[in-house]
Amino acid sequence: MGSLPELTPGRLFTSWQWDLPALLLVVLLGGLYGWGVLRLRRRGEPWPVARGAAFGLLGLGALVVATMSALAVYDRVLFWPAAVQNILLDLIAPLGLALGDPLRLALRALPAPAAGRVRRAMTGRLVRLLTFPLVSTVLVLATELTVYFTPYFETALRVGWLHQMMYLHLLLAGCLFVVPVLTREEALPRWCTHPVRAALVFLDGIVDAVPGIVVMTHGTLIAGAWYLHHAPAWSPDVQHDQQVGGGAMISIAELVALPFLLAILVQWARTERAETVVLDRRLATELVPAGPVEGPAQQSDLVRPWWETEDSAVAQRIRQQRPGS
């Protein structure tokens, strides 16, 4: 590991190292996403640039920063870079990947047989169980608590391959909750409407702050034997270092909750607007102006228009537009 120079603000932005497994994952994910977008454009189908930017810059960018920046260079001598690194993998990167909506892109870009297999996998029992909102929230919380309050984290600091597995573990745990909530595909139960999703995101924001609070207030050092042995002479007190890491975890978790919630609200508004457009089109085609009624006046009491007797969405919309009916 060698002796590292003091971590100054300048070195925080200029210290980098290669991480081959993480680089391969970034190239693989970016290549597959780019292939999907290119395939759609060749067919003349648009794909929002903003989604691609979110996937590449926020999702893959957070993965690169977490595994190759100064956070990765100093994570074995200071606790707070490791804490920030893990929260990037667990929250920021999954949010960016989910905003890119890779599930919908895959189903639109893949050939019909392959898209069918992906859809069947999405609706399989195991995936449904793991992505069930309450289950996935518990999995995220359990992952973070397991990392910090079992020998998992300290062992990963010593064993390189386990460190890489911990990266992947954190990323997958975060994606299990975030990707199904933000995708436009039917990946969640029908009762998970947009208001319910907004409530779940609010609850998740509270839950995500728990590990940071526990880390910040925990009396026993996390991976204390490792950090006491490897702490450089210029580093702060190890206990203070842990408190800084816990505070960073809380801050980032709460900052992520706001854009996550805003994304849900934007989707909700777009869905309502799209449903209104569809309903207006149905009204335009199904609502035919009635001609004058001939015959005894008593027939008007015996025969009522269909929109006054039916309880469909179209009928309700007509009644709203005809207050005198």
C-alpha positions as CSV (number, residue, x, y, z in Angstrom):
1,M,0.0,0.0,0.0
2,G,2.9,2.3,0.6
3,S,3.0,5.7,2.4
4,L,0.4,8.1,0.9
5,P,0.8,11.8,0.9
6,E,-1.6,13.9,2.9
7,L,-5.1,14.1,1.4
8,T,-5.4,17.8,0.5
9,P,-8.3,19.4,-1.4
10,G,-6.1,19.4,-4.5
11,R,-5.2,15.7,-4.2
12,L,-8.9,14.9,-3.6
13,F,-9.5,15.8,-7.3
14,T,-6.2,14.8,-8.8
15,S,-5.5,11.4,-7.2
16,W,-6.7,8.5,-9.4
17,Q,-5.9,4.8,-9.8
18,W,-7.0,2.1,-12.2
19,D,-9.5,-0.5,-11.1
20,L,-9.7,-3.1,-13.9
21,P,-12.9,-5.0,-12.8
22,A,-14.8,-1.7,-12.2
23,L,-13.5,-0.4,-15.6
24,L,-14.7,-3.5,-17.4
25,L,-18.1,-3.2,-15.7
26,V,-18.4,0.4,-16.8
27,V,-17.4,-0.4,-20.4
28,L,-19.8,-3.3,-20.5
29,L,-22.8,-1.4,-19.1
30,G,-22.0,1.7,-21.2
31,G,-21.5,-0.4,-24.4
32,L,-24.8,-2.3,-23.9
33,Y,-26.7,0.9,-23.3
34,G,-25.2,2.6,-26.3
35,W,-26.0,-0.4,-28.5
36,G,-29.6,-0.2,-27.4
37,V,-29.9,3.5,-28.1
38,L,-28.2,3.1,-31.5
39,R,-30.5,0.2,-32.4
40,L,-33.6,2.3,-31.7
41,R,-32.3,5.2,-33.7
42,R,-31.6,3.0,-36.7
43,R,-35.2,2.0,-36.6
44,G,-36.2,5.7,-36.4
45,E,-37.4,5.5,-32.8
46,P,-36.3,8.3,-30.4
47,W,-34.7,7.8,-27.0
48,P,-34.4,10.8,-24.7
49,V,-31.0,12.3,-24.5
50,A,-31.6,13.2,-20.8
51,R,-31.9,9.5,-20.0
52,G,-28.7,8.6,-21.7
53,A,-26.9,11.5,-19.9
54,A,-28.2,10.4,-16.5
55,F,-27.1,6.8,-17.2
56,G,-23.7,7.8,-18.4
57,L,-22.8,10.8,-16.3
58,L,-24.6,10.1,-13.0
59,G,-24.7,6.3,-13.0
60,L,-21.5,5.2,-14.6
61,G,-19.7,8.4,-13.5
62,A,-20.5,7.7,-9.8
63,L,-19.2,4.2,-10.3
64,V,-15.9,5.5,-11.7
65,V,-15.5,8.1,-9.0
66,A,-16.2,5.5,-6.3
67,T,-13.8,3.0,-7.5
68,M,-11.0,5.0,-9.1
69,S,-10.8,8.4,-7.6
70,A,-9.1,9.6,-4.5
71,L,-11.8,7.9,-2.5
72,A,-10.4,4.5,-3.7
73,V,-6.8,5.7,-3.3
74,Y,-7.3,6.6,0.4
75,D,-10.1,4.2,1.5
76,R,-7.6,1.8,3.1
77,V,-6.0,4.5,5.3
78,L,-9.0,6.7,6.1
79,F,-12.5,5.6,7.0
80,W,-14.4,8.6,5.6
81,P,-13.4,8.1,1.9
82,A,-14.5,4.4,2.2
83,A,-17.8,5.6,3.7
84,V,-18.4,8.1,0.9
85,Q,-17.3,5.5,-1.7
86,N,-19.8,2.9,-0.4
87,I,-22.7,5.4,-0.3
88,L,-21.9,6.4,-3.9
89,L,-22.2,2.7,-4.9
90,D,-25.3,2.1,-2.9
91,L,-27.3,5.2,-3.7
92,I,-25.9,7.6,-6.3
93,A,-24.9,5.1,-9.0
94,P,-28.2,3.1,-8.8
95,L,-30.2,6.4,-9.1
96,G,-28.3,7.4,-12.2
97,L,-28.6,4.0,-13.8
98,A,-32.3,3.9,-13.0
99,L,-32.9,7.4,-14.4
100,G,-31.6,6.0,-17.7
101,D,-34.4,3.4,-17.6
102,P,-32.3,0.5,-18.9
103,L,-35.1,-2.1,-18.5
104,R,-37.4,-0.2,-21.0
105,L,-34.5,0.4,-23.4
106,A,-33.7,-3.4,-23.3
107,L,-37.2,-4.4,-24.0
108,R,-37.5,-1.9,-26.9
109,A,-34.1,-2.6,-28.4
110,L,-33.8,-6.4,-28.1
111,P,-35.4,-8.8,-30.7
112,A,-38.8,-10.1,-29.7
113,P,-37.6,-13.5,-28.4
114,A,-34.9,-12.0,-26.3
115,A,-37.2,-9.2,-25.0
116,G,-39.7,-11.9,-24.1
117,R,-37.1,-13.7,-22.0
118,V,-36.2,-10.5,-20.3
119,R,-39.8,-9.7,-19.5
120,R,-40.3,-13.3,-18.1
121,A,-37.2,-12.8,-15.9
122,M,-38.6,-9.5,-14.6
123,T,-41.9,-11.1,-13.7
124,G,-40.3,-14.3,-12.2
125,R,-40.9,-15.2,-8.6
126,L,-37.3,-14.5,-7.4
127,V,-37.0,-11.1,-9.1
128,R,-40.5,-10.2,-7.9
129,L,-39.5,-11.1,-4.3
130,L,-36.2,-9.3,-4.4
131,T,-37.7,-6.1,-5.9
132,F,-40.8,-6.1,-3.7
133,P,-40.5,-2.5,-2.3
134,L,-40.4,-3.4,1.4
135,V,-38.1,-6.4,0.8
136,S,-35.6,-4.3,-1.3
137,T,-35.6,-1.6,1.3
138,V,-34.7,-4.1,4.0
139,L,-32.0,-5.6,1.8
140,V,-30.4,-2.1,1.3
141,L,-30.4,-1.5,5.0
142,A,-29.2,-5.0,5.9
143,T,-26.4,-4.7,3.3
144,E,-25.1,-1.4,4.8
145,L,-25.3,-2.7,8.4
146,T,-23.6,-5.9,7.5
147,V,-20.8,-4.1,5.8
148,Y,-20.0,-1.9,8.8
149,F,-21.0,-4.1,11.8
150,T,-19.6,-7.5,10.9
151,P,-16.1,-8.5,9.9
152,Y,-17.1,-8.1,6.2
153,F,-15.7,-4.6,5.8
154,E,-12.4,-5.2,7.6
155,T,-11.9,-8.5,5.7
156,A,-12.6,-6.7,2.4
157,L,-9.9,-4.1,3.2
158,R,-7.3,-7.0,3.5
159,V,-8.6,-9.2,0.6
160,G,-8.7,-7.6,-2.8
161,W,-11.2,-9.8,-4.5
162,L,-13.6,-9.5,-1.6
163,H,-13.3,-5.7,-1.8
164,Q,-14.4,-6.0,-5.4
165,M,-17.3,-8.2,-4.4
166,M,-18.4,-5.7,-1.8
167,Y,-18.5,-3.0,-4.5
168,L,-20.8,-5.2,-6.6
169,H,-22.9,-6.2,-3.5
170,L,-23.6,-2.5,-2.7
171,L,-24.4,-1.6,-6.3
172,L,-26.8,-4.5,-6.8
173,A,-28.5,-3.9,-3.4
174,G,-29.2,-0.3,-4.4
175,C,-30.4,-1.2,-7.9
176,L,-32.9,-3.7,-6.5
177,F,-34.9,-0.8,-5.0
178,V,-34.2,2.1,-7.3
179,V,-34.5,0.6,-10.8
180,P,-37.9,-1.0,-10.5
181,V,-39.3,2.2,-8.8
182,L,-38.2,4.5,-11.6
183,T,-38.7,2.3,-14.7
184,R,-41.7,2.9,-16.9
185,E,-42.1,-0.9,-17.2
186,E,-44.5,-2.8,-15.0
187,A,-41.8,-4.2,-12.7
188,L,-43.7,-3.6,-9.4
189,P,-47.2,-4.8,-8.1
190,R,-50.2,-2.9,-9.4
191,W,-50.8,-1.3,-6.0
192,C,-47.4,0.6,-6.4
193,T,-49.0,3.6,-8.0
194,H,-47.0,6.9,-8.2
195,P,-48.4,8.2,-4.8
196,V,-47.3,4.9,-3.2
197,R,-43.9,5.1,-4.8
198,A,-43.5,8.6,-3.6
199,A,-44.3,7.4,0.0
200,L,-41.8,4.5,-0.4
201,V,-39.1,6.9,-1.6
202,F,-39.7,9.2,1.4
203,L,-39.5,6.1,3.7
204,D,-36.4,5.0,2.0
205,G,-34.8,8.4,2.6
206,I,-35.3,7.9,6.3
207,V,-34.1,4.4,6.3
208,D,-30.9,5.3,4.3
209,A,-29.9,7.8,7.1
210,V,-29.9,5.0,9.7
211,P,-26.5,3.5,8.9
212,G,-24.9,6.9,8.9
213,I,-26.4,7.8,12.3
214,V,-25.3,4.5,13.7
215,V,-21.8,4.8,12.3
216,M,-21.5,8.4,13.6
217,T,-22.6,7.6,17.1
218,H,-21.2,4.1,17.4
219,G,-18.8,3.9,20.3
220,T,-16.6,1.1,18.9
221,L,-14.3,1.8,16.0
222,I,-15.4,0.2,12.7
223,A,-12.5,-1.9,11.3
224,G,-10.6,-0.2,14.2
225,A,-7.7,-2.7,14.2
226,W,-7.0,-2.0,10.5
227,Y,-7.3,1.8,10.6
228,L,-5.3,2.2,13.8
229,H,-2.5,0.1,12.2
230,H,-2.6,1.8,8.8
231,A,-3.5,5.4,9.8
232,P,-0.8,7.8,8.4
233,A,0.9,10.3,10.7
234,W,-1.0,13.2,9.0
235,S,-4.4,11.7,9.5
236,P,-6.9,12.9,12.1
237,D,-7.9,10.9,15.2
238,V,-9.5,7.6,14.0
239,Q,-12.6,8.2,16.1
240,H,-13.1,11.6,14.5
241,D,-12.4,10.1,11.1
242,Q,-15.3,7.7,11.7
243,Q,-17.6,10.5,12.8
244,V,-16.8,12.4,9.7
245,G,-17.6,9.4,7.6
246,G,-20.9,8.8,9.3
247,G,-21.8,12.5,8.8
248,A,-21.0,12.3,5.1
249,M,-23.2,9.2,4.8
250,I,-26.2,11.0,6.4
251,S,-25.7,14.1,4.2
252,I,-25.4,12.2,0.9
253,A,-28.4,10.0,1.8
254,E,-30.6,13.0,2.5
255,L,-29.4,14.8,-0.6
256,V,-30.2,11.8,-2.8
257,A,-33.7,11.6,-1.4
258,L,-34.8,14.9,-2.9
259,P,-33.9,14.3,-6.6
260,F,-35.3,10.7,-6.2
261,L,-38.6,12.1,-5.0
262,L,-38.6,14.7,-7.7
263,A,-38.1,12.0,-10.4
264,I,-41.2,10.2,-9.1
265,L,-43.3,13.3,-9.1
266,V,-42.2,14.1,-12.7
267,Q,-43.2,10.6,-13.8
268,W,-46.5,11.0,-12.0
269,A,-47.3,14.2,-13.7
270,R,-46.3,12.8,-17.1
271,T,-48.4,9.7,-16.6
272,E,-51.5,11.8,-15.6
273,R,-50.9,14.0,-18.7
274,A,-50.6,11.0,-21.0
275,E,-53.8,9.5,-19.6
276,T,-55.7,12.7,-20.1
277,V,-54.6,12.9,-23.7
278,V,-55.8,9.3,-24.3
279,L,-59.1,10.0,-22.6
280,D,-59.6,13.2,-24.7
281,R,-59.0,11.2,-27.9
282,R,-61.6,8.6,-26.8
283,L,-64.1,11.4,-26.1
284,A,-63.5,12.9,-29.5
285,T,-64.2,9.6,-31.2
286,E,-67.0,8.2,-29.0
287,L,-69.0,11.4,-28.1
288,V,-71.5,12.1,-30.9
289,P,-73.7,15.1,-30.6
290,A,-77.3,14.0,-30.0
291,G,-80.0,15.2,-32.4
292,P,-83.5,16.5,-31.4
293,V,-85.7,14.0,-29.6
294,E,-89.0,13.3,-31.2
295,G,-92.0,11.8,-29.4
296,P,-93.7,12.2,-26.1
297,A,-91.8,14.2,-23.5
298,Q,-92.2,11.3,-21.0
299,Q,-89.6,9.3,-23.0
300,S,-86.9,11.7,-21.7
301,D,-87.6,10.4,-18.2
302,L,-87.5,6.7,-19.3
303,V,-84.4,6.8,-21.5
304,R,-81.2,8.3,-20.1
305,P,-77.9,8.9,-22.0
306,W,-75.3,6.2,-21.6
307,W,-72.9,8.6,-20.0
308,E,-75.3,9.1,-17.1
309,T,-75.7,5.4,-16.4
310,E,-72.2,4.0,-17.0
311,D,-69.4,4.3,-14.5
312,S,-66.5,4.2,-17.0
313,A,-63.7,6.8,-17.2
314,V,-65.2,8.2,-20.4
315,A,-68.6,8.6,-18.9
316,Q,-67.2,10.3,-15.8
317,R,-65.3,12.8,-18.1
318,I,-68.4,13.6,-20.1
319,R,-70.4,14.2,-16.9
320,Q,-67.7,16.6,-15.7
321,Q,-67.9,18.5,-19.1
322,R,-71.8,18.5,-19.0
323,P,-72.6,20.0,-15.6
324,G,-76.3,20.5,-16.6
325,S,-76.8,16.8,-17.4
